[in-house]
Amino acid sequence: MSVQIAPHVVLLEKFMHTVGLVEEGHILIPNHVLYTWLVMLILIALAWVATRNVTLVPKGVQNFWEIVIGGLEEFTVSTMGENGRTVFPLLMTLFIFILFANFIGLMPGGVAPTANLNTNAAMAIVVFIFYNLVGLKMHGAKYVKQFVGPVPWLAPLILPIEILSHLARPLSLTVRLFGNIFGEELVLILFFALLPVLATLPMYFLYSLVDTIQAFIFFMLSMIYLKLAFEEAH
Amino acid sequence: MKFFKGLDRGYLDNLLRASLIGAHLVASTFIGLTVGYFLDKWLQTGPWLTMIFLFFGIAGGFTNMFREVKRIERGEKESAENRKR
């Protein structure tokens, strides 16, 4: 019942129905993938508009990107050191993608791609593989030293503990983002069912804050993991 | 950007790491349980690997907690010394 009067009418799903990518009443491409594509389109369009004619004195969209990217790059480098500059593109991409994906969920009729475990798991696994590769590239075989701890005879005990602890990182990254955004969508649906438009309006202020913070947390945590991978074994 | 400059970096760093501890504690326990469970299923070794890996998972979460606390403590000492100067 509440699903029918919810604001999540899903605009893109309607579009898929008219295009005809439907089999037995179900759309062939899942919703979160559709909205991921929408976010990609928005970001590509914004990037294209910003770089179409780059001027020395930025204005408009170029100004926006320069403030965001410049500010965050400075922040990354001040936390991670000069190493940060090499991994910054991935971190920035994650931040901007998650930010826009979260805000798509606030749009009436939109579904946040990050309210689905698959999207988040994909990003978290990319971060996991990336920081391990970076650590291996930086330290070579010495990277294993980070896993065995300082005392040699304790190594057989520490090694499985460390490996499990590393495996827990992508899980906690995934579940935190999923829980926050999915809960947010659910609350919006319920409030809309209670009292359409008026009840959801104050929630929008709260959730625009939450969305930004969640994107920033994902960014910061990826940064911390990369920083730990860069560090020498202690 | 003014927003990021206004924030105290040490404070923000500590806040994030502290908020990570709880999630990490739960996540590593579950990862340990899952790994042990599937190893048991694969190797047909009864409940033993599940128990051992569950213990490893819990230990991993707590190790992480102690490490974070140590790090925060060290940061506090450093900032206290900076204040004296």
Chai-1 contact restraints between the chains, C-beta under 6 A:
chainA,res_idxA,chainB,res_idxB,connection_type,confidence,min_distance_angstrom,max_distance_angstrom,comment,restraint_id
A,I67,B,M1,contact,1.0,0.0,6.0,A-B,restraint_1
A,G71,B,M1,contact,1.0,0.0,6.0,A-B,restraint_2
A,G71,B,F4,contact,1.0,0.0,6.0,A-B,restraint_3
A,F75,B,F4,contact,1.0,0.0,6.0,A-B,restraint_4
A,P160,B,F56,contact,1.0,0.0,6.0,A-B,restraint_5
A,I161,B,F56,contact,1.0,0.0,6.0,A-B,restraint_6
A,I161,B,A59,contact,1.0,0.0,6.0,A-B,restraint_7
A,I161,B,G60,contact,1.0,0.0,6.0,A-B,restraint_8
A,I161,B,T63,contact,1.0,0.0,6.0,A-B,restraint_9
A,L164,B,S28,contact,1.0,0.0,6.0,A-B,restraint_10
A,L164,B,I31,contact,1.0,0.0,6.0,A-B,restraint_11
A,L164,B,G32,contact,1.0,0.0,6.0,A-B,restraint_12
A,L164,B,F56,contact,1.0,0.0,6.0,A-B,restraint_13
A,L164,B,G57,contact,1.0,0.0,6.0,A-B,restraint_14
A,L164,B,G60,contact,1.0,0.0,6.0,A-B,restraint_15
A,S165,B,S28,contact,1.0,0.0,6.0,A-B,restraint_16
A,S165,B,G60,contact,1.0,0.0,6.0,A-B,restraint_17
A,S165,B,N64,contact,1.0,0.0,6.0,A-B,restraint_18
A,L167,B,I31,contact,1.0,0.0,6.0,A-B,restraint_19
A,A168,B,H24,contact,1.0,0.0,6.0,A-B,restraint_20
A,A168,B,A27,contact,1.0,0.0,6.0,A-B,restraint_21
A,A168,B,S28,contact,1.0,0.0,6.0,A-B,restraint_22
A,A168,B,I31,contact,1.0,0.0,6.0,A-B,restraint_23
A,L171,B,A27,contact,1.0,0.0,6.0,A-B,restraint_24
A,S172,B,A23,contact,1.0,0.0,6.0,A-B,restraint_25
A,S172,B,H24,contact,1.0,0.0,6.0,A-B,restraint_26
A,S172,B,A27,contact,1.0,0.0,6.0,A-B,restraint_27
A,R176,B,A23,contact,1.0,0.0,6.0,A-B,restraint_28
A,M220,B,L16,contact,1.0,0.0,6.0,A-B,restraint_29
